[in-house]
């Protein structure tokens, strides 16, 4: 069996397990139900994430802004500290790589809650300076300028924002791009999570920043392959926000035969903030 077929079988099985596990909640207390669904995702993520990342509940703090209570914070535990406060953990902006919201059912209220919490995270500004990858790129651009005779005035660096994601277990079968109202479309950059999955419905929405004039939401309706797409995208977001000594790993390259068959709908949105990247001044 080919690797992409093994991956497809594995993630389809996990997809069914997550939905079935959510159904095992027998209590009616909202807090206990919420804790149950978050624990399920914690167990799943602990199995799939590199060991440098840990998953916990808490709040993310920058110098000025802070998040609301985050269901699951994926943070770099090897390079950054956290503080255990009364009732929750405190994560510094530099440590937090992704904030994940988990909902049992699709509803307009739950969707708006996801948007509000994503915006709170999006407003946090990390104070991290240039890392090893930035320094190497700076030297590379200096060398290129020297060899080509160009004037080198430095590099503008815009760091990636803390990624946001959402998982909705049940419902949302009719959810799609046609439901996006104009006022929400104007605030996609601020409010919409970078990745969102409607697990039972088999739908995934990805937010792309290709260029200043090419930013869009991409809607997938892929059934049992939704968890594979979601996980691949989540790992990609973590890779983009980490400094890697080895060649970065992307799950997608092992399953491109599956991904290339997906059909999508793209919805452009306007940018309200600078996109991440390194740009040589004056070039």
C-alpha positions as CSV (number, residue, x, y, z in Angstrom):
1,X,0.0,0.0,0.0
2,X,1.4,3.4,-1.0
3,X,2.2,6.0,1.7
4,X,-0.7,8.3,0.7
5,X,-3.1,5.4,1.0
6,X,-1.8,4.6,4.5
7,X,-2.2,8.3,5.5
8,X,-5.7,8.4,4.1
9,X,-6.7,5.3,6.0
10,X,-5.1,6.5,9.3
11,X,-6.7,10.0,9.2
12,X,-10.1,8.6,8.2
13,X,-10.0,6.3,11.1
14,X,-9.0,9.1,13.5
15,X,-11.8,11.3,12.0
16,X,-14.4,8.6,12.9
17,X,-12.9,8.1,16.3
18,X,-13.0,11.8,17.2
19,X,-16.7,12.1,16.2
20,X,-17.6,8.9,18.2
21,X,-15.6,10.1,21.2
22,X,-17.6,13.3,21.2
23,X,-20.8,11.3,21.3
24,X,-19.6,9.5,24.5
25,X,-20.4,12.6,26.6
26,X,-23.3,11.6,28.8
27,X,-23.4,14.6,31.1
28,X,-25.4,17.7,30.4
29,X,-23.3,20.3,32.2
30,X,-21.8,22.7,29.5
31,X,-18.4,23.0,31.4
32,X,-18.0,19.2,31.6
33,X,-19.0,18.7,28.0
34,X,-16.5,21.4,26.9
35,X,-13.7,19.8,29.0
36,X,-14.5,16.4,27.4
37,X,-14.3,17.6,23.8
38,X,-11.1,19.6,24.5
39,X,-9.5,16.5,26.1
40,X,-10.2,14.5,23.0
41,X,-8.4,17.0,20.8
42,X,-5.6,17.2,23.3
43,X,-5.0,13.5,23.1
44,X,-5.1,13.6,19.3
45,X,-2.7,16.5,19.1
46,X,-0.3,14.9,21.6
47,X,0.0,11.9,19.3
48,X,0.7,13.9,16.1
49,X,2.7,17.0,17.2
50,X,6.5,17.2,17.4
51,X,7.7,16.9,21.0
52,X,8.8,20.6,21.2
53,X,5.1,21.6,21.2
54,X,2.7,21.1,24.1
55,X,-1.0,21.6,24.3
56,X,-2.7,23.3,27.3
57,X,-5.6,25.6,28.2
58,X,-4.9,29.2,29.1
59,X,-4.5,32.8,28.1
60,X,-1.9,34.4,25.8
61,X,-0.4,37.7,26.8
62,X,1.5,40.3,24.8
63,X,2.8,43.7,26.2
64,X,-0.5,45.4,25.4
65,X,-3.1,42.9,24.3
66,X,-4.2,39.5,25.7
67,X,-6.4,36.7,24.4
68,X,-9.6,35.5,25.9
69,X,-9.5,32.1,27.6
70,X,-8.2,29.7,24.9
71,X,-9.4,26.1,24.7
72,X,-6.1,24.8,23.5
73,X,-2.8,26.7,23.2
74,X,-0.1,25.0,21.2
75,X,3.2,26.4,22.5
76,X,6.9,25.9,22.2
77,X,7.8,24.3,25.6
78,X,11.5,23.7,24.7
79,X,12.4,27.4,24.2
80,X,10.0,29.4,26.3
81,X,8.5,29.4,29.8
82,X,4.9,29.6,31.0
83,X,3.4,30.7,34.3
84,X,0.8,28.6,36.1
85,X,-1.7,31.1,37.5
86,X,-4.8,30.4,39.6
87,X,-7.4,29.0,37.3
88,X,-5.3,29.1,34.1
89,X,-1.9,29.1,32.6
90,X,-0.2,32.2,31.2
91,X,1.6,32.0,27.9
92,X,3.8,34.7,26.5
93,X,3.2,35.8,23.0
94,X,6.6,34.5,21.8
95,X,5.8,31.1,23.2
96,X,2.3,30.6,21.7
97,X,2.3,29.3,18.1
98,X,-1.4,28.5,17.7
99,X,-4.7,29.1,19.6
100,X,-7.4,26.5,19.0
101,X,-11.1,26.9,19.8
102,X,-13.2,23.7,20.1
103,X,-17.0,23.6,19.7
104,X,-19.4,20.7,20.0
105,X,-22.0,22.0,17.5
106,X,-22.2,24.4,14.7
107,X,-24.3,27.5,15.3
108,X,-24.2,31.2,14.5
109,X,-23.5,32.0,18.2
110,X,-20.6,29.5,18.3
111,X,-19.2,30.8,15.0
112,X,-19.3,34.4,16.3
113,X,-17.6,33.3,19.5
114,X,-14.8,31.7,17.4
115,X,-14.5,35.0,15.4
116,X,-14.3,37.1,18.6
117,X,-11.7,34.9,20.2
118,X,-9.7,34.7,17.0
119,X,-9.7,38.5,16.8
120,X,-8.4,38.8,20.4
121,X,-5.5,36.5,19.5
122,X,-4.9,38.4,16.2
123,X,-4.5,41.6,18.1
124,X,-1.6,40.3,20.1
125,X,1.8,41.5,18.9
126,X,4.9,39.5,19.6
127,X,8.0,41.4,20.7
128,X,10.4,38.8,19.3
129,X,13.5,40.1,17.5
130,X,15.3,38.6,14.5
131,X,15.9,34.8,14.8
132,X,18.5,32.6,13.2
133,X,16.5,32.3,10.0
134,X,16.2,36.1,9.8
135,X,20.0,36.6,10.4
136,X,20.9,34.1,7.7
137,X,18.5,35.7,5.2
138,X,20.0,39.1,6.1
139,X,23.5,37.8,5.3
140,X,22.3,36.2,2.1
141,X,20.8,39.4,0.9
142,X,23.9,41.3,1.8
143,X,26.1,38.9,-0.2
144,X,23.7,39.1,-3.2
145,X,23.8,42.9,-3.1
146,X,27.6,42.8,-3.0
147,X,27.9,40.4,-5.9
148,X,25.3,42.1,-8.1
149,X,26.4,45.7,-7.3
150,X,23.1,46.7,-5.8
151,X,22.8,49.1,-2.9
152,X,21.7,47.3,0.3
153,X,19.7,49.3,2.8
154,X,18.5,46.5,5.1
155,X,15.6,44.2,5.3
156,X,12.0,44.8,6.6
157,X,10.9,41.8,8.7
158,X,7.2,41.2,9.5
159,X,6.8,38.2,11.8
160,X,3.9,35.7,11.5
161,X,1.0,36.4,13.8
162,X,0.0,33.8,16.3
163,X,-2.0,31.3,14.3
164,X,-5.7,30.6,15.1
165,X,-7.8,27.5,14.4
166,X,-11.2,26.1,15.2
167,X,-12.8,22.6,15.4
168,X,-16.5,22.1,15.3
169,X,-17.5,18.5,15.9
170,X,-21.2,18.4,14.7
171,X,-23.4,20.2,12.2
172,X,-22.7,22.8,9.6
173,X,-23.7,20.6,6.6
174,X,-25.0,23.7,4.8
175,X,-22.1,25.9,5.7
176,X,-20.3,27.5,2.8
177,X,-19.0,30.7,1.1
178,X,-22.5,31.8,0.2
179,X,-23.2,32.4,3.9
180,X,-20.5,35.0,4.3
181,X,-22.1,38.5,4.7
182,X,-20.4,41.6,3.4
183,X,-19.7,43.0,6.9
184,X,-17.9,39.8,7.9
185,X,-16.0,39.6,4.6
186,X,-14.6,43.0,5.4
187,X,-13.2,41.7,8.7
188,X,-11.8,38.3,7.6
189,X,-8.2,39.3,8.2
190,X,-9.0,40.2,11.7
191,X,-11.6,37.7,12.8
192,X,-11.5,34.5,10.7
193,X,-9.3,31.7,12.0
194,X,-6.4,30.5,9.8
195,X,-7.9,27.0,9.7
196,X,-11.3,25.7,10.6
197,X,-12.8,22.2,10.3
198,X,-16.4,21.1,10.6
199,X,-15.5,17.5,11.5
200,X,-18.8,15.6,10.9
201,X,-19.7,17.7,7.9
202,X,-16.3,17.1,6.3
203,X,-15.6,20.8,5.6
204,X,-12.4,22.7,6.0
205,X,-11.7,26.4,5.5
206,X,-8.1,27.7,5.0
207,X,-7.0,31.4,5.1
208,X,-4.2,32.2,2.6
209,X,-1.9,35.2,2.4
210,X,-0.3,34.7,-1.0
211,X,0.4,38.4,-1.7
212,X,-0.9,41.9,-0.9
213,X,-3.4,41.5,-3.8
214,X,-4.0,37.8,-3.4
215,X,-5.5,36.9,0.0
216,X,-8.4,34.6,0.1
217,X,-10.5,32.0,2.0
218,X,-10.4,28.5,0.5
219,X,-13.4,26.3,1.2
220,X,-13.1,22.5,0.9
221,X,-15.8,19.8,1.1
222,X,-13.8,16.6,1.4
223,X,-15.7,14.3,3.7
224,X,-13.6,11.9,5.7
225,X,-10.4,13.4,4.4
226,X,-11.1,16.7,6.3
227,X,-9.0,15.7,9.3
228,X,-6.0,14.9,7.0
229,X,-6.3,18.3,5.4
230,X,-6.8,20.1,8.7
231,X,-3.8,18.4,10.3
232,X,-1.5,19.0,7.4
233,X,-2.4,22.7,7.4
234,X,-2.0,22.9,11.2
235,X,1.5,21.4,11.1
236,X,2.3,23.8,8.3
237,X,1.3,26.8,10.4
238,X,3.5,25.6,13.2
239,X,6.4,25.0,10.8
240,X,6.1,28.6,9.5
241,X,6.2,29.9,13.0
242,X,9.3,27.9,14.1
243,X,13.0,28.0,13.4
244,X,14.0,24.7,12.0
245,X,17.6,23.4,11.6
246,X,16.4,20.5,9.5
247,X,14.5,20.9,6.2
248,X,10.9,21.8,7.3
249,X,8.5,19.0,7.2
250,X,5.2,19.2,5.3
251,X,2.7,16.3,5.5
252,X,1.1,17.4,2.2
253,X,4.1,16.2,0.1
254,X,3.4,12.6,1.3
255,X,-0.3,12.9,0.3
256,X,-0.3,15.1,-2.8
257,X,-2.2,12.5,-4.7
258,X,-5.1,13.0,-2.4
259,X,-4.8,16.8,-2.1
260,X,-4.6,17.3,-5.9
261,X,-8.1,15.8,-6.3
262,X,-9.8,18.3,-3.9
263,X,-12.0,20.9,-5.5
264,X,-12.3,24.2,-3.8
265,X,-14.1,27.6,-3.7
266,X,-12.0,30.7,-3.2
267,X,-13.3,33.9,-1.6
268,X,-11.0,36.9,-1.8
269,X,-10.8,39.3,1.2
270,X,-9.1,42.6,1.8
271,X,-6.1,42.9,4.0
272,X,-6.2,45.1,7.1
273,X,-2.7,44.3,8.3
274,X,0.7,43.8,6.7
275,X,1.4,40.3,5.6
276,X,4.4,38.4,7.0
277,X,7.7,38.1,5.2
278,X,11.1,39.6,4.6
279,X,11.5,42.4,2.1
280,X,14.7,44.1,1.1
281,X,14.3,47.9,1.4
282,X,14.3,49.6,-2.0
283,X,14.3,46.4,-4.1
